[in-house]
Amino acid sequence: MKNSEIKALGLDELKQKLVSEKEAYRKLKFAHEISPIENPMKIRESRKLIARLQTELRAKELAN
């Protein structure tokens, strides 16, 4: 997900996306613990996406 797509989301959409991404990250980490996943860089990408979502969410909360 690109930054421009993240900035276009509203507060509620950001919160929902953040919850779903955190759940996906948790499942990815668990799958990697059991047996190595094919592309471990997905874990890093997921973590960075969560950080971008949190940053945009905080910026929008402060703007309101």
mmCIF file of the C-alpha atoms, coordinates in Angstrom:
data_MODEL
# 
_entry.id   MODEL 
# 
loop_
_atom_site.group_PDB 
_atom_site.id 
_atom_site.type_symbol 
_atom_site.label_atom_id 
_atom_site.label_alt_id 
_atom_site.label_comp_id 
_atom_site.label_asym_id 
_atom_site.label_entity_id 
_atom_site.label_seq_id 
_atom_site.pdbx_PDB_ins_code 
_atom_site.Cartn_x 
_atom_site.Cartn_y 
_atom_site.Cartn_z 
_atom_site.occupancy 
_atom_site.B_iso_or_equiv 
_atom_site.pdbx_formal_charge 
_atom_site.auth_seq_id 
_atom_site.auth_comp_id 
_atom_site.auth_asym_id 
_atom_site.auth_atom_id 
_atom_site.pdbx_PDB_model_num 
ATOM 1  C CA . MET A 1 1  ? 0.000   0.000   0.000  1.00 0.00 ? 1  MET A CA 1 
ATOM 2  C CA . LYS A 1 2  ? 1.431   3.342   -1.064 1.00 0.00 ? 2  LYS A CA 1 
ATOM 3  C CA . ASN A 1 3  ? 1.616   6.414   1.144  1.00 0.00 ? 3  ASN A CA 1 
ATOM 4  C CA . SER A 1 4  ? -0.814  8.252   -1.127 1.00 0.00 ? 4  SER A CA 1 
ATOM 5  C CA . GLU A 1 5  ? -3.353  5.456   -0.610 1.00 0.00 ? 5  GLU A CA 1 
ATOM 6  C CA . ILE A 1 6  ? -2.842  5.615   3.161  1.00 0.00 ? 6  ILE A CA 1 
ATOM 7  C CA . LYS A 1 7  ? -3.322  9.405   3.220  1.00 0.00 ? 7  LYS A CA 1 
ATOM 8  C CA . ALA A 1 8  ? -6.601  9.026   1.307  1.00 0.00 ? 8  ALA A CA 1 
ATOM 9  C CA . LEU A 1 9  ? -8.130  6.829   4.025  1.00 0.00 ? 9  LEU A CA 1 
ATOM 10 C CA . GLY A 1 10 ? -10.374 8.247   6.723  1.00 0.00 ? 10 GLY A CA 1 
ATOM 11 C CA . LEU A 1 11 ? -9.929  7.750   10.475 1.00 0.00 ? 11 LEU A CA 1 
ATOM 12 C CA . ASP A 1 12 ? -12.265 4.765   10.721 1.00 0.00 ? 12 ASP A CA 1 
ATOM 13 C CA . GLU A 1 13 ? -10.750 3.123   7.655  1.00 0.00 ? 13 GLU A CA 1 
ATOM 14 C CA . LEU A 1 14 ? -7.247  3.639   9.072  1.00 0.00 ? 14 LEU A CA 1 
ATOM 15 C CA . LYS A 1 15 ? -8.223  2.029   12.362 1.00 0.00 ? 15 LYS A CA 1 
ATOM 16 C CA . GLN A 1 16 ? -9.796  -0.960  10.597 1.00 0.00 ? 16 GLN A CA 1 
ATOM 17 C CA . LYS A 1 17 ? -6.806  -1.379  8.289  1.00 0.00 ? 17 LYS A CA 1 
ATOM 18 C CA . LEU A 1 18 ? -4.421  -1.146  11.253 1.00 0.00 ? 18 LEU A CA 1 
ATOM 19 C CA . VAL A 1 19 ? -6.268  -3.890  13.130 1.00 0.00 ? 19 VAL A CA 1 
ATOM 20 C CA . SER A 1 20 ? -6.319  -6.180  10.097 1.00 0.00 ? 20 SER A CA 1 
ATOM 21 C CA . GLU A 1 21 ? -2.631  -5.569  9.331  1.00 0.00 ? 21 GLU A CA 1 
ATOM 22 C CA . LYS A 1 22 ? -1.625  -6.274  12.932 1.00 0.00 ? 22 LYS A CA 1 
ATOM 23 C CA . GLU A 1 23 ? -3.539  -9.554  12.785 1.00 0.00 ? 23 GLU A CA 1 
ATOM 24 C CA . ALA A 1 24 ? -1.890  -10.475 9.476  1.00 0.00 ? 24 ALA A CA 1 
ATOM 25 C CA . TYR A 1 25 ? 1.530   -9.602  10.934 1.00 0.00 ? 25 TYR A CA 1 
ATOM 26 C CA . ARG A 1 26 ? 0.880   -11.791 13.967 1.00 0.00 ? 26 ARG A CA 1 
ATOM 27 C CA . LYS A 1 27 ? -0.126  -14.732 11.760 1.00 0.00 ? 27 LYS A CA 1 
ATOM 28 C CA . LEU A 1 28 ? 2.912   -14.206 9.524  1.00 0.00 ? 28 LEU A CA 1 
ATOM 29 C CA . LYS A 1 29 ? 5.268   -14.206 12.511 1.00 0.00 ? 29 LYS A CA 1 
ATOM 30 C CA . PHE A 1 30 ? 3.627   -17.348 13.888 1.00 0.00 ? 30 PHE A CA 1 
ATOM 31 C CA . ALA A 1 31 ? 3.891   -19.140 10.530 1.00 0.00 ? 31 ALA A CA 1 
ATOM 32 C CA . HIS A 1 32 ? 7.556   -18.167 10.310 1.00 0.00 ? 32 HIS A CA 1 
ATOM 33 C CA . GLU A 1 33 ? 8.217   -19.539 13.813 1.00 0.00 ? 33 GLU A CA 1 
ATOM 34 C CA . ILE A 1 34 ? 6.759   -22.926 12.902 1.00 0.00 ? 34 ILE A CA 1 
ATOM 35 C CA . SER A 1 35 ? 8.433   -23.307 9.531  1.00 0.00 ? 35 SER A CA 1 
ATOM 36 C CA . PRO A 1 36 ? 10.385  -20.677 7.595  1.00 0.00 ? 36 PRO A CA 1 
ATOM 37 C CA . ILE A 1 37 ? 8.201   -18.823 5.138  1.00 0.00 ? 37 ILE A CA 1 
ATOM 38 C CA . GLU A 1 38 ? 9.284   -18.509 1.521  1.00 0.00 ? 38 GLU A CA 1 
ATOM 39 C CA . ASN A 1 39 ? 9.865   -14.760 1.630  1.00 0.00 ? 39 ASN A CA 1 
ATOM 40 C CA . PRO A 1 40 ? 10.833  -13.521 5.104  1.00 0.00 ? 40 PRO A CA 1 
ATOM 41 C CA . MET A 1 41 ? 10.992  -9.927  3.797  1.00 0.00 ? 41 MET A CA 1 
ATOM 42 C CA . LYS A 1 42 ? 7.183   -9.934  4.009  1.00 0.00 ? 42 LYS A CA 1 
ATOM 43 C CA . ILE A 1 43 ? 7.562   -9.656  7.785  1.00 0.00 ? 43 ILE A CA 1 
ATOM 44 C CA . ARG A 1 44 ? 9.587   -6.455  7.438  1.00 0.00 ? 44 ARG A CA 1 
ATOM 45 C CA . GLU A 1 45 ? 7.189   -5.023  4.845  1.00 0.00 ? 45 GLU A CA 1 
ATOM 46 C CA . SER A 1 46 ? 4.232   -5.763  7.103  1.00 0.00 ? 46 SER A CA 1 
ATOM 47 C CA . ARG A 1 47 ? 5.910   -4.115  10.091 1.00 0.00 ? 47 ARG A CA 1 
ATOM 48 C CA . LYS A 1 48 ? 6.710   -1.003  8.056  1.00 0.00 ? 48 LYS A CA 1 
ATOM 49 C CA . LEU A 1 49 ? 3.145   -0.807  6.740  1.00 0.00 ? 49 LEU A CA 1 
ATOM 50 C CA . ILE A 1 50 ? 1.835   -0.928  10.307 1.00 0.00 ? 50 ILE A CA 1 
ATOM 51 C CA . ALA A 1 51 ? 4.201   1.903   11.254 1.00 0.00 ? 51 ALA A CA 1 
ATOM 52 C CA . ARG A 1 52 ? 3.048   4.019   8.301  1.00 0.00 ? 52 ARG A CA 1 
ATOM 53 C CA . LEU A 1 53 ? -0.593  3.414   9.233  1.00 0.00 ? 53 LEU A CA 1 
ATOM 54 C CA . GLN A 1 54 ? 0.050   4.390   12.850 1.00 0.00 ? 54 GLN A CA 1 
ATOM 55 C CA . THR A 1 55 ? 1.907   7.528   11.788 1.00 0.00 ? 55 THR A CA 1 
ATOM 56 C CA . GLU A 1 56 ? -0.904  8.663   9.496  1.00 0.00 ? 56 GLU A CA 1 
ATOM 57 C CA . LEU A 1 57 ? -3.526  7.821   12.117 1.00 0.00 ? 57 LEU A CA 1 
ATOM 58 C CA . ARG A 1 58 ? -1.714  9.916   14.721 1.00 0.00 ? 58 ARG A CA 1 
ATOM 59 C CA . ALA A 1 59 ? -1.312  12.823  12.274 1.00 0.00 ? 59 ALA A CA 1 
ATOM 60 C CA . LYS A 1 60 ? -5.029  12.801  11.478 1.00 0.00 ? 60 LYS A CA 1 
ATOM 61 C CA . GLU A 1 61 ? -5.955  12.596  15.162 1.00 0.00 ? 61 GLU A CA 1 
ATOM 62 C CA . LEU A 1 62 ? -3.789  15.623  15.919 1.00 0.00 ? 62 LEU A CA 1 
ATOM 63 C CA . ALA A 1 63 ? -5.239  17.537  12.964 1.00 0.00 ? 63 ALA A CA 1 
ATOM 64 C CA . ASN A 1 64 ? -8.788  17.111  14.293 1.00 0.00 ? 64 ASN A CA 1 
# 
